[in-house]
C-alpha cells in the first residue's frame, strides 16, 4: 500500500484552505509564479510541521536547546516525516566553517591521515616511525648477502665517574667490545689506553654478524638486547666497502671504522627522529583538526588569519612621498615627532623623503619598518602602542590600522607544524584541502598505496571519493575544501548542504529544497537532477520549489500553485504528472511550458553608455581579472 503525506485545510499565509496529498518516494516539484504560495506550502507548512513533530519527540531537557517552531495553521496533517530544509541562503557566519568541514570530508581526511599518514622529520626529511624489531630485521635482510654489520647502542658517559669504573660497569653488563669514535675496542683486554671521557661518541657493540638466512634468531635476540641496554635506542652499522652503490646509503650516516667505509642506520622505540633528536606526536585524528586545540595553530588558534597591523592601512597611498604624509599615523600632532626624527636621520641612512613610497628600495623600506638607533621604526611604534592599549583612545587608534593578515606560523593552513609533517603520497592535509574538488578527487583516484594501507583505509577512501564525486555532480568541482563557507553564494551553500545530506545517506526523511538549480550552468542541471533522484531512490520524499523547465520535466509529480500572486494565488491549479500539465486551466506554468505563451526577446536593447569597470579582481577563485 502506497504511503502519503496528507494535509487538509492549509491556511498558512495566502494559502486558501487547500488540501494536498504527497506520495512516498517521489520527486515532487512545486511550481508557480512568485508569490503564489509555493514557499508557504513547502517550508511554512510541510517543513515546519515535520521539524516541530521531530523536536517534540525529544525529552524536555533536550528541547530547551533547540529552536521552537510554531504549529502551522492547518486542520490535519498525517504521514509527515522528519524534515530537512535546504534553502537558497547562506546562514553561516563562522570563519571556522569551511567546505571541507560542512561536507564532513575533513572528518574523513583526519581519519585517513591518522591511519596511513607518514610523518617526516621537518629537519632531515627522513621517515619518522616506531621501529619494531621485525621492521629492523626486514631492513637488515634487504642488504646484500654476506654484508658485514654490527648491532650497537649509544652509551651515556659520565664525567663524574672514572674511566676504569665505567669500563668495569660495561663488562658487568655483558659487553665485550665498544665503538669509541672510529675504533672498535675490546674492553676485556685493551683498557689501559682508552679514555672514553674524551670521545665524541661511544657505542656498545651487542653483536657482529654477516647477512645470512641462518642468523635471524640471533639477530632478533641482539636487537632486543640493544633496545633494552640502549633505553629504546639502537643502530645498525654495516660495511659498504665492497658495495659502495647500496640504495640504503642515502638513508643513513656515512662513517669510517679502521679505514673501511660503513653506514649507520639509527632506530628508536619512540616516535622520534634519532638523527635530529626531535620528538614527534603520533598522528591522531585530533592533530589534523583546526577546531581542536591539539591540532590548531597556536598563533592563529585555527583561524588561518591573525589580527595584525595592516600596512595597506598604515600606508594606503604608496604614490605619496614621506614628506607628503605617506605614513598616515605619523601625520597626527601626537606622533608627528616620529616623522621629524625620520627626516633628521634620512640623509644618514640614505632614505629619500621626496620619492614616492612605492619607488623606495627594499633596504630603505626595511629601515623604515624596523627603525634604527636614530629613529623609531613602524614595528616598534605599534609594539609601543600595544603596551598602552589599556587606554581607550589608544585602542581606538590601533583599530584603524588593524586587519586580518595571513598567519605567519601556519601560512593559512590553520594547523600546527606537526600536522603538516604528515604526508600521503607527498601531500599533507593542507595541500589536499587547497586543491579544487576536481583535483582532489583525481588525487584520490590515482592514489598509490601498499596492500596494508589499502586494507586499513578502504572504507575511509570510499567515503571521501563518494562525497567528492557528489560535489562535482552538483557543479561545485571548482571549490576548494579550505574555502570558508561564509564566502559561498546562496546557491553554492544550498548545494553543499545537499551533498552533505547525500553523504549521510539518511532514509525516511522529507527533504525540501528551494530552487537548487539557481546559479547552475545548464550543463550541470542534468547532474543535479541525478543527485535528487538518488536522494529519492534511497527512500526519501523530495519536495522542490523550482522554476527550471528541465527540473520540472523530471518531476514524478507537479504541484502548480496559482493562478496569480498574493491574494490571487494560494490555490492548487494542477497536481499530477508533467505529461498531463494543462495549458488552458489558468496555469501560467502550463501555458509557457506548452508554448501557448512566450517571453519575446527584444530585437534591440537601449544602452545607457555607462560602464562598471573592475581591475585586478582576485577574491576567492578569481585570478586577477579585468572586467568592463
C-alpha positions as semicolon CSV with decimal commas, in nm:
position;residue;x (nm);y (nm);z (nm)
1;X;0,000;0,000;0,000
2;X;0,145;0,338;-0,104
3;X;0,204;0,589;0,175
4;X;0,119;0,960;0,154
5;X;0,163;1,284;0,340
6;X;-0,192;1,412;0,368
7;X;-0,263;1,772;0,473
8;X;-0,611;1,923;0,490
9;X;-0,726;2,279;0,540
10;X;-0,393;2,461;0,500
11;X;-0,432;2,835;0,565
12;X;-0,070;2,948;0,607
13;X;-0,007;3,299;0,468
14;X;-0,205;3,329;0,141
15;X;-0,297;2,958;0,112
16;X;-0,675;2,930;0,083
17;X;-0,778;2,630;0,290
18;X;-0,618;2,386;0,043
19;X;-0,573;2,007;0,068
20;X;-0,265;1,824;-0,060
21;X;-0,160;1,462;-0,089
22;X;0,211;1,385;-0,146
23;X;0,318;1,026;-0,230
24;X;0,616;0,848;-0,073
25;X;0,950;0,802;-0,258
26;X;0,859;1,058;-0,523
27;X;1,027;1,368;-0,661
28;X;0,772;1,647;-0,613
29;X;0,818;1,987;-0,777
30;X;0,610;2,281;-0,654
31;X;0,595;2,549;-0,921
32;X;0,402;2,865;-0,996
33;X;0,450;3,240;-1,022
34;X;0,636;3,428;-0,749
35;X;0,406;3,493;-0,453
36;X;0,164;3,214;-0,543
37;X;0,224;3,025;-0,215
38;X;0,498;2,777;-0,308
39;X;0,721;2,851;-0,008
40;X;0,420;2,876;0,223
41;X;0,326;2,519;0,134
42;X;0,678;2,373;0,124
43;X;0,860;2,549;0,407
44;X;0,599;2,715;0,629
45;X;0,371;2,409;0,633
46;X;0,543;2,080;0,544
47;X;0,888;2,161;0,685
48;X;0,755;2,347;0,990
49;X;0,527;2,060;1,092
50;X;0,785;1,787;1,019
51;X;1,052;1,969;1,220
52;X;0,811;2,052;1,504
53;X;0,700;1,691;1,547
54;X;1,058;1,566;1,530
55;X;1,169;1,807;1,805
56;X;0,867;1,711;2,018
57;X;0,994;1,353;2,021
58;X;1,293;1,468;2,229
59;X;1,298;1,498;2,605
60;X;1,201;1,828;2,770
61;X;1,568;1,878;2,864
62;X;1,687;1,842;2,502
63;X;1,407;2,062;2,362
64;X;1,522;2,365;2,560
65;X;1,839;2,383;2,346
66;X;1,653;2,365;2,013
67;X;1,465;2,631;1,822
68;X;1,093;2,607;1,881
69;X;0,876;2,620;1,569
70;X;0,515;2,738;1,565
71;X;0,242;2,498;1,460
72;X;0,125;2,586;1,107
73;X;-0,240;2,689;1,055
74;X;-0,371;2,359;0,923
75;X;-0,667;2,136;1,016
76;X;-0,495;1,799;0,986
77;X;-0,160;1,651;0,875
78;X;-0,073;1,282;0,871
79;X;0,220;1,078;0,741
80;X;0,462;1,365;0,793
81;X;0,830;1,268;0,822
82;X;1,127;1,436;0,996
83;X;1,208;1,725;0,763
84;X;1,530;1,886;0,641
85;X;1,510;2,224;0,466
86;X;1,789;2,324;0,228
87;X;1,715;2,684;0,144
88;X;1,850;2,939;-0,101
89;X;2,061;3,130;0,154
90;X;2,389;3,105;0,338
91;X;2,331;3,134;0,715
92;X;2,693;3,054;0,809
93;X;2,892;3,345;0,954
94;X;3,161;3,147;1,139
95;X;3,513;3,181;0,997
96;X;3,595;2,827;1,118
97;X;3,344;2,663;0,885
98;X;3,490;2,551;0,551
99;X;3,359;2,348;0,258
100;X;3,556;2,052;0,396
101;X;3,402;2,071;0,743
102;X;3,049;2,141;0,611
103;X;3,054;1,831;0,387
104;X;3,229;1,618;0,655
105;X;3,510;1,543;0,409
106;X;3,759;1,692;0,656
107;X;3,647;1,438;0,919
108;X;3,738;1,152;0,687
109;X;4,065;1,317;0,586
110;X;4,160;1,339;0,954
111;X;4,091;0,968;0,996
112;X;4,285;0,887;0,679
113;X;4,599;1,078;0,781
114;X;4,584;0,934;1,133
115;X;4,564;0,578;0,995
116;X;4,806;0,572;0,700
117;X;4,984;0,910;0,706
118;X;5,364;0,900;0,726
119;X;5,545;1,153;0,945
120;X;5,864;1,303;0,806
121;X;6,121;1,492;1,010
122;X;6,099;1,866;0,950
123;X;6,479;1,891;0,963
124;X;6,629;1,590;0,782
125;X;6,310;1,481;0,592
126;X;6,355;1,116;0,699
127;X;6,054;0,898;0,773
128;X;5,973;0,902;1,147
129;X;5,815;0,590;1,290
130;X;5,827;0,350;1,584
131;X;6,093;0,099;1,475
132;X;5,991;-0,253;1,572
133;X;6,234;-0,546;1,583
134;X;6,057;-0,708;1,287
135;X;6,093;-0,388;1,076
136;X;6,465;-0,365;1,155
137;X;6,510;-0,734;1,072
138;X;6,348;-0,680;0,731
139;X;6,584;-0,388;0,664
140;X;6,890;-0,597;0,754
141;X;6,786;-0,886;0,529
142;X;6,734;-0,643;0,242
143;X;7,111;-0,582;0,242
144;X;7,326;-0,790;0,005
145;X;7,405;-1,136;0,139
146;X;7,741;-1,155;0,312
147;X;7,741;-0,788;0,418
148;X;7,919;-0,729;0,750
149;X;7,718;-0,541;1,009
150;X;7,706;-0,470;1,380
151;X;7,420;-0,417;1,624
152;X;7,516;-0,128;1,852
153;X;7,353;0,107;2,102
154;X;7,458;0,452;2,232
155;X;7,629;0,479;2,570
156;X;7,598;0,774;2,805
157;X;7,937;0,861;2,953
158;X;7,950;1,040;3,288
159;X;8,231;1,286;3,351
160;X;8,194;1,235;3,726
161;X;8,276;0,861;3,720
162;X;8,628;0,742;3,647
163;X;8,720;0,589;3,313
164;X;8,802;0,245;3,457
165;X;8,491;0,233;3,674
166;X;8,268;0,290;3,373
167;X;8,452;0,024;3,168
168;X;8,409;-0,223;3,453
169;X;8,040;-0,144;3,462
170;X;8,014;-0,215;3,089
171;X;8,182;-0,552;3,143
172;X;7,932;-0,634;3,415
173;X;7,650;-0,566;3,169
174;X;7,799;-0,834;2,941
175;X;7,972;-0,616;2,682
176;X;8,293;-0,734;2,523
177;X;8,354;-0,458;2,266
178;X;8,269;-0,091;2,236
179;X;8,296;0,153;1,945
180;X;8,488;0,462;2,050
181;X;8,464;0,722;1,774
182;X;8,608;0,533;1,472
183;X;8,775;0,249;1,661
184;X;8,646;-0,087;1,785
185;X;8,794;-0,161;2,129
186;X;8,795;-0,494;2,315
187;X;8,736;-0,388;2,677
188;X;8,836;-0,729;2,814
189;X;9,198;-0,674;2,711
190;X;9,260;-0,316;2,585
191;X;9,159;-0,091;2,873
192;X;9,474;0,098;2,968
193;X;9,493;0,323;2,662
194;X;9,118;0,400;2,645
195;X;8,983;0,734;2,760
196;X;8,612;0,734;2,692
197;X;8,573;1,076;2,861
198;X;8,732;1,246;2,562
199;X;8,541;1,051;2,296
200;X;8,275;1,225;2,088
201;X;8,057;0,913;2,066
202;X;8,071;0,578;2,242
203;X;7,858;0,278;2,143
204;X;7,820;-0,066;2,297
205;X;7,855;-0,349;2,042
206;X;7,598;-0,622;2,106
207;X;7,688;-0,849;1,811
208;X;7,882;-0,863;1,486
209;X;7,721;-1,061;1,204
210;X;7,709;-1,137;0,831
211;X;7,379;-1,114;0,641
212;X;7,265;-1,478;0,603
213;X;6,934;-1,661;0,640
214;X;7,057;-1,862;0,940
215;X;7,120;-1,555;1,162
216;X;6,758;-1,443;1,203
217;X;6,704;-1,576;1,555
218;X;7,042;-1,446;1,671
219;X;6,970;-1,106;1,512
220;X;6,634;-1,074;1,688
221;X;6,798;-1,151;2,024
222;X;7,070;-0,893;1,955
223;X;6,814;-0,624;1,862
224;X;6,605;-0,684;2,174
225;X;6,920;-0,670;2,389
226;X;7,033;-0,345;2,221
227;X;6,693;-0,183;2,276
228;X;6,699;-0,286;2,643
229;X;7,055;-0,166;2,709
230;X;7,017;0,147;2,494
231;X;6,693;0,266;2,661
232;X;6,498;0,229;2,335
233;X;6,780;0,342;2,102
234;X;6,998;0,129;1,874
235;X;7,187;0,146;1,545
236;X;7,272;-0,095;1,265
237;X;7,612;-0,016;1,120
238;X;7,718;-0,207;0,808
239;X;8,021;-0,222;0,582
240;X;7,986;-0,082;0,227
241;X;8,350;-0,122;0,123
242;X;8,255;-0,396;-0,126
243;X;7,916;-0,245;-0,218
244;X;7,951;0,136;-0,241
245;X;7,631;0,180;-0,451
246;X;7,389;0,033;-0,194
247;X;7,047;0,207;-0,203
248;X;7,029;0,238;0,176
249;X;7,329;0,473;0,186
250;X;7,113;0,784;0,140
251;X;6,905;0,691;0,448
252;X;7,198;0,655;0,687
253;X;7,507;0,837;0,811
254;X;7,842;0,755;0,645
255;X;8,124;0,678;0,887
256;X;8,470;0,524;0,883
257;X;8,597;0,240;1,106
258;X;8,957;0,123;1,082
259;X;8,983;0,274;0,733
260;X;8,667;0,099;0,599
261;X;8,351;0,278;0,486
262;X;8,039;0,199;0,691
263;X;7,679;0,330;0,705
264;X;7,493;0,385;1,032
265;X;7,113;0,340;1,041
266;X;6,952;0,471;1,361
267;X;6,637;0,324;1,518
268;X;6,414;0,415;1,810
269;X;6,127;0,264;2,004
270;X;5,959;0,602;2,042
271;X;5,804;0,830;1,779
272;X;6,133;1,013;1,745
273;X;6,387;1,117;1,482
274;X;6,711;0,958;1,603
275;X;6,917;1,159;1,352
276;X;6,797;1,504;1,466
277;X;6,688;1,419;1,824
278;X;6,340;1,563;1,763
279;X;6,036;1,401;1,923
280;X;5,706;1,399;1,730
281;X;5,346;1,330;1,829
282;X;5,193;1,013;1,694
283;X;4,923;1,101;1,437
284;X;4,574;1,101;1,586
285;X;4,258;1,247;1,423
286;X;4,256;1,547;1,659
287;X;4,602;1,650;1,535
288;X;4,451;1,730;1,193
289;X;4,158;1,936;1,320
290;X;4,190;2,314;1,338
291;X;3,879;2,314;1,560
292;X;4,068;2,119;1,827
293;X;4,345;2,268;2,045
294;X;4,556;1,956;1,978
295;X;4,587;2,042;1,607
296;X;4,504;2,414;1,582
297;X;4,790;2,653;1,509
298;X;4,885;2,812;1,841
299;X;4,931;3,159;1,687
300;X;4,604;3,199;1,494
301;X;4,401;2,949;1,705
302;X;4,296;2,763;1,390
303;X;4,153;3,061;1,200
304;X;4,435;3,085;0,944
305;X;4,450;3,464;0,985
306;X;4,557;3,689;1,266
307;X;4,455;4,043;1,350
308;X;4,775;4,237;1,297
309;X;4,880;4,577;1,175
310;X;4,764;4,618;0,815
311;X;5,039;4,801;0,627
312;X;4,794;4,888;0,349
313;X;4,603;5,091;0,610
314;X;4,920;5,242;0,756
315;X;5,047;5,342;0,409
316;X;4,728;5,349;0,196
317;X;4,866;5,568;-0,085
318;X;5,208;5,442;-0,186
319;X;5,227;5,710;-0,453
320;X;5,287;5,970;-0,183
321;X;5,633;6,061;-0,054
322;X;5,731;6,055;0,312
323;X;5,720;6,434;0,316
324;X;5,366;6,426;0,175
325;X;5,250;6,204;0,464
326;X;5,267;5,853;0,320
327;X;5,277;5,714;0,679
328;X;4,926;5,809;0,794
329;X;4,955;5,753;1,174
330;X;5,255;5,987;1,189
331;X;5,057;6,273;1,035
332;X;4,873;6,331;1,363
333;X;5,000;6,603;1,601
334;X;5,060;6,344;1,876
335;X;5,305;6,135;1,675
336;X;5,442;6,389;1,425
337;X;5,771;6,399;1,617
338;X;5,840;6,045;1,494
339;X;5,824;6,167;1,135
340;X;6,060;6,453;1,229
341;X;6,315;6,209;1,373
342;X;6,295;6,008;1,049
343;X;6,355;6,327;0,846
344;X;6,655;6,419;1,060
345;X;6,814;6,076;1,010
346;X;6,713;6,031;0,645
347;X;7,038;6,167;0,496
348;X;7,250;5,947;0,725
349;X;7,067;5,630;0,616
350;X;7,008;5,735;0,253
351;X;6,628;5,741;0,284
352;X;6,483;5,990;0,026
353;X;6,195;6,196;0,162
354;X;6,071;6,323;-0,178
355;X;6,047;5,991;-0,364
356;X;5,710;5,801;-0,380
357;X;5,700;5,523;-0,122
358;X;5,638;5,265;-0,396
359;X;5,975;5,351;-0,552
360;X;6,183;5,307;-0,236
361;X;6,427;5,014;-0,237
362;X;6,371;4,704;-0,022
363;X;6,656;4,809;0,204
364;X;6,506;5,157;0,255
365;X;6,160;5,014;0,333
366;X;6,320;4,767;0,576
367;X;6,487;5,055;0,761
368;X;6,158;5,244;0,788
369;X;5,982;4,935;0,920
370;X;6,248;4,818;1,165
371;X;6,398;5,154;1,264
372;X;6,748;5,237;1,385
373;X;6,908;5,389;1,693
374;X;6,830;5,734;1,547
375;X;6,459;5,692;1,472
376;X;6,171;5,464;1,567
377;X;6,051;5,212;1,308
378;X;5,687;5,131;1,240
379;X;5,713;4,787;1,406
380;X;5,849;4,933;1,731
381;X;5,593;5,213;1,715
382;X;5,300;4,972;1,710
383;X;5,462;4,748;1,974
384;X;5,486;5,052;2,199
385;X;5,119;5,129;2,137
386;X;5,025;4,769;2,222
387;X;5,173;4,821;2,569
388;X;4,947;5,125;2,617
389;X;4,620;4,978;2,486
390;X;4,469;4,983;2,834
391;X;4,376;5,340;2,733
392;X;4,058;5,374;2,529
393;X;4,191;5,629;2,279
394;X;4,494;5,405;2,204
395;X;4,263;5,109;2,134
396;X;4,055;5,324;1,901
397;X;4,371;5,448;1,727
398;X;4,505;5,093;1,681
399;X;4,173;4,968;1,541
400;X;4,215;5,200;1,241
401;X;4,530;5,020;1,132
402;X;4,444;4,661;1,208
403;X;4,324;4,397;0,967
404;X;4,321;4,025;0,901
405;X;4,658;3,904;0,774
406;X;4,776;3,556;0,682
407;X;4,915;3,372;0,984
408;X;5,294;3,365;0,959
409;X;5,326;3,036;1,152
410;X;5,089;2,815;0,951
411;X;5,066;3,020;0,625
412;X;4,687;2,996;0,638
413;X;4,670;2,616;0,678
414;X;4,527;2,663;1,033
415;X;4,722;2,361;1,164
416;X;5,031;2,306;1,377
417;X;5,356;2,223;1,202
418;X;5,349;1,868;1,340
419;X;5,027;1,802;1,146
420;X;5,187;1,940;0,829
421;X;5,478;1,695;0,863
422;X;5,243;1,400;0,794
423;X;5,219;1,305;0,427
424;X;5,032;1,066;0,199
425;X;5,189;1,037;-0,146
426;X;5,392;1,356;-0,087
427;X;5,081;1,560;0,009
428;X;4,990;1,680;0,357
429;X;4,633;1,755;0,460
430;X;4,673;2,129;0,388
431;X;4,792;2,053;0,032
432;X;4,481;1,841;-0,033
433;X;4,242;2,098;0,117
434;X;4,390;2,371;-0,103
435;X;4,315;2,167;-0,419
436;X;3,994;2,213;-0,612
437;X;3,744;1,934;-0,551
438;X;3,802;1,803;-0,905
439;X;4,179;1,778;-0,847
440;X;4,128;1,628;-0,501
441;X;3,910;1,350;-0,648
442;X;4,173;1,286;-0,917
443;X;4,439;1,262;-0,645
444;X;4,241;1,001;-0,451
445;X;4,151;0,807;-0,764
446;X;4,521;0,779;-0,857
447;X;4,646;0,720;-0,501
448;X;4,916;0,451;-0,483
449;X;4,904;0,255;-0,157
450;X;5,051;-0,066;-0,020
451;X;4,824;-0,366;0,044
452;X;4,827;-0,293;0,418
453;X;4,732;0,072;0,361
454;X;4,454;-0,026;0,118
455;X;4,301;-0,265;0,372
456;X;4,332;-0,011;0,653
457;X;4,187;0,287;0,463
458;X;3,944;0,115;0,224
459;X;3,620;0,238;0,385
460;X;3,757;0,587;0,456
461;X;3,872;0,634;0,097
462;X;3,536;0,507;-0,028
463;X;3,353;0,779;0,171
464;X;3,595;1,054;0,060
465;X;3,564;0,962;-0,308
466;X;3,186;0,934;-0,284
467;X;3,144;1,278;-0,126
468;X;3,388;1,445;-0,365
469;X;3,201;1,286;-0,656
470;X;2,870;1,424;-0,523
471;X;3,022;1,773;-0,507
472;X;3,134;1,751;-0,871
473;X;2,797;1,618;-0,985
474;X;2,613;1,916;-0,837
475;X;2,850;2,158;-1,011
476;X;3,085;2,252;-0,725
477;X;3,404;2,094;-0,856
478;X;3,573;2,434;-0,877
479;X;3,557;2,498;-0,499
480;X;3,847;2,417;-0,268
481;X;3,797;2,228;0,058
482;X;3,954;2,512;0,259
483;X;3,715;2,774;0,115
484;X;3,526;2,943;0,400
485;X;3,155;2,857;0,391
486;X;3,063;3,218;0,472
487;X;3,204;3,327;0,132
488;X;2,973;3,096;-0,069
489;X;2,671;3,226;-0,257
490;X;2,324;3,113;-0,150
491;X;2,308;2,858;-0,434
492;X;2,653;2,720;-0,358
493;X;2,572;2,688;0,013
494;X;2,249;2,506;-0,071
495;X;2,426;2,254;-0,295
496;X;2,697;2,199;-0,031
497;X;2,422;2,111;0,217
498;X;2,266;1,884;-0,045
499;X;2,595;1,698;-0,088
500;X;2,622;1,661;0,291
501;X;2,271;1,513;0,303
502;X;2,357;1,266;0,029
503;X;2,676;1,165;0,207
504;X;2,489;1,100;0,532
505;X;2,260;0,850;0,350
506;X;1,952;0,932;0,559
507;X;1,628;0,748;0,471
508;X;1,260;0,807;0,550
509;X;1,322;1,181;0,556
510;X;1,139;1,470;0,394
511;X;1,385;1,691;0,202
512;X;1,261;2,036;0,098
513;X;1,478;2,238;-0,138
514;X;1,448;2,596;-0,258
515;X;1,539;2,634;-0,627
516;X;1,862;2,427;-0,622
517;X;1,925;2,494;-0,993
518;X;1,987;2,869;-0,938
519;X;2,341;2,964;-1,037
520;X;2,400;2,637;-1,222
521;X;2,516;2,623;-1,581
522;X;2,258;2,430;-1,791
523;X;2,527;2,166;-1,842
524;X;2,515;2,086;-1,469
525;X;2,135;2,078;-1,432
526;X;2,121;1,716;-1,551
527;X;2,379;1,617;-1,288
528;X;2,173;1,792;-1,018
529;X;1,861;1,602;-1,124
530;X;2,051;1,271;-1,096
531;X;2,153;1,362;-0,740
532;X;1,794;1,448;-0,647
533;X;1,669;1,123;-0,799
534;X;1,931;0,931;-0,600
535;X;1,810;1,103;-0,283
536;X;1,459;0,986;-0,371
537;X;1,563;0,632;-0,463
538;X;1,729;0,557;-0,127
539;X;1,390;0,604;0,041
540;X;1,310;0,974;0,089
541;X;1,043;1,220;-0,017
542;X;1,198;1,512;-0,207
543;X;0,996;1,833;-0,243
544;X;1,148;2,109;-0,458
545;X;1,035;2,466;-0,513
546;X;1,156;2,524;-0,868
547;X;1,111;2,724;-1,190
548;X;1,365;2,546;-1,413
549;X;1,197;2,364;-1,703
550;X;1,440;2,070;-1,702
551;X;1,382;2,002;-1,332
552;X;1,004;2,033;-1,376
553;X;1,018;1,780;-1,662
554;X;1,187;1,519;-1,442
555;X;0,935;1,550;-1,157
556;X;0,732;1,244;-1,064
557;X;0,454;1,481;-0,968
558;X;0,399;1,856;-1,013
559;X;0,205;2,081;-0,776
560;X;0,130;2,405;-0,965
561;X;0,033;2,694;-0,738
562;X;-0,158;2,997;-0,858
563;X;-0,314;3,120;-1,062
564;X;-0,165;3,457;-0,963
565;X;0,038;3,607;-0,681
566;X;-0,065;3,723;-0,332
567;X;-0,443;3,735;-0,292
568;X;-0,479;3,600;-0,646
569;X;-0,282;3,287;-0,559
570;X;-0,287;3,035;-0,277
571;X;-0,467;2,754;-0,457
572;X;-0,352;2,437;-0,631
573;X;-0,411;2,490;-1,003
574;X;-0,286;2,147;-1,103
575;X;-0,138;1,836;-0,939
576;X;-0,017;1,546;-1,149
577;X;0,247;1,436;-1,399
578;X;0,436;1,665;-1,637
579;X;0,283;1,493;-1,939
580;X;-0,069;1,592;-1,834
581;X;0,020;1,952;-1,736
582;X;-0,264;2,157;-1,891
583;X;-0,220;2,474;-2,091
584;X;-0,575;2,607;-2,058
585;X;-0,700;2,599;-1,695
586;X;-0,529;2,917;-1,569
587;X;-0,189;2,756;-1,513
588;X;0,070;3,006;-1,632
589;X;0,339;2,738;-1,591
590;X;0,149;2,507;-1,827
591;X;0,090;2,781;-2,081
592;X;0,458;2,876;-2,102
593;X;0,589;2,518;-2,099
594;X;0,339;2,406;-2,364
595;X;0,427;2,705;-2,582
596;X;0,097;2,892;-2,569
597;X;0,278;3,189;-2,416
598;X;0,637;3,307;-2,452
599;X;0,861;3,593;-2,344
600;X;0,970;3,782;-2,651
601;X;1,333;3,883;-2,679
602;X;1,360;4,249;-2,790
603;X;1,533;4,297;-3,124
604;X;1,723;4,593;-2,983
605;X;1,813;4,694;-2,627
606;X;1,862;5,054;-2,520
607;X;2,214;5,119;-2,387
608;X;2,296;5,397;-2,140
609;X;2,660;5,427;-2,241
610;X;2,775;5,399;-1,877
611;X;3,014;5,127;-1,763
612;X;3,120;4,946;-1,449
613;X;3,496;4,876;-1,460
614;X;3,678;4,626;-1,238
615;X;4,056;4,586;-1,239
616;X;4,258;4,307;-1,079
617;X;3,969;4,120;-0,911
618;X;4,123;3,830;-0,719
619;X;3,877;3,742;-0,443
620;X;3,828;3,366;-0,373
621;X;3,888;3,179;-0,703
622;X;3,911;3,491;-0,928
623;X;4,252;3,515;-1,091
624;X;4,338;3,885;-1,114
625;X;4,076;3,951;-1,384
626;X;3,969;4,278;-1,551
627;X;3,601;4,329;-1,637
628;X;3,428;4,616;-1,817
